[in-house]
Amino acid sequence: MIETQVNGLSYAGQRNPPGKSQDDPVGRLLKIEDVCDLLGLSRTTVYRCINDKSAPFPRPLKIGKCSRWSEGQIIEWKKALVAE
């Protein structure tokens, strides 16, 4: 079995790890748990970041009752935050 790690997340059985590509500019849709793991933040802090006007955090996409975040937008937000 192939196991690849990207940004601290493990992708077992996948040759090409997910993320932004020309075919899929959004990347994976992440659950709140994945967002927390990717950023090293608690669920409460992620929701506080959404309401922070100084560094607007990507808002979740609603799919029925589920909230999902674009992996590409999360990574871009993280890069912008580090660049400040």
C-alpha positions in Angstrom: 0.0 0.0 0.0 1.2 3.5 -0.9 1.0 6.1 1.9 1.8 9.7 1.2 1.8 12.6 3.7 1.0 16.2 2.8 0.8 19.0 5.3 0.7 16.5 8.1 -2.2 14.6 6.7 -1.8 11.0 5.6 -3.3 9.7 2.3 -3.1 5.9 2.3 -3.4 4.1 -1.1 -3.2 7.3 -3.2 -0.3 7.8 -5.6 -0.9 11.5 -6.1 -1.7 13.4 -2.9 -4.7 15.7 -3.1 -4.4 19.5 -3.4 -4.8 22.1 -5.9 -4.1 21.2 -9.5 -5.0 22.6 -12.9 -7.9 20.1 -13.1 -9.1 20.8 -9.6 -8.3 24.4 -8.4 -10.3 23.9 -5.2 -8.5 20.8 -4.0 -10.0 18.5 -1.4 -13.0 19.5 0.7 -12.0 19.2 4.3 -14.0 18.5 7.4 -13.5 20.7 10.4 -11.3 18.0 12.0 -9.0 18.1 8.9 -8.8 21.9 9.0 -7.9 21.8 12.7 -5.2 19.2 12.0 -3.8 21.0 9.0 -3.5 24.3 11.0 -2.8 23.0 14.5 -5.8 24.9 15.8 -8.8 24.0 17.9 -12.3 24.0 16.5 -13.1 27.1 18.5 -10.1 29.0 17.2 -11.0 28.1 13.6 -14.5 29.5 14.1 -13.0 32.6 15.7 -10.8 33.1 12.7 -13.8 33.0 10.4 -15.2 36.1 12.3 -11.8 37.9 12.4 -12.0 40.8 9.9 -8.2 41.5 10.0 -7.3 38.2 8.3 -10.5 36.8 6.8 -10.5 33.0 7.0 -12.2 31.0 4.2 -15.8 30.5 4.9 -17.1 26.9 4.8 -19.0 25.5 1.9 -22.4 24.1 2.9 -23.3 20.8 1.4 -26.6 19.9 3.0 -26.0 20.1 6.7 -22.3 19.5 6.3 -19.6 22.2 6.3 -16.5 21.7 4.2 -13.5 23.9 3.5 -11.5 24.1 0.3 -8.0 22.7 1.0 -6.6 25.2 -1.5 -8.2 28.2 0.2 -6.9 27.0 3.6 -3.4 26.7 2.3 -3.5 30.1 0.7 -4.8 31.7 3.9 -2.0 30.0 5.8 0.6 31.3 3.3 -0.8 34.8 3.5 -0.7 34.7 7.3 2.9 33.6 7.4 3.9 36.3 4.8 2.6 39.1 7.1 
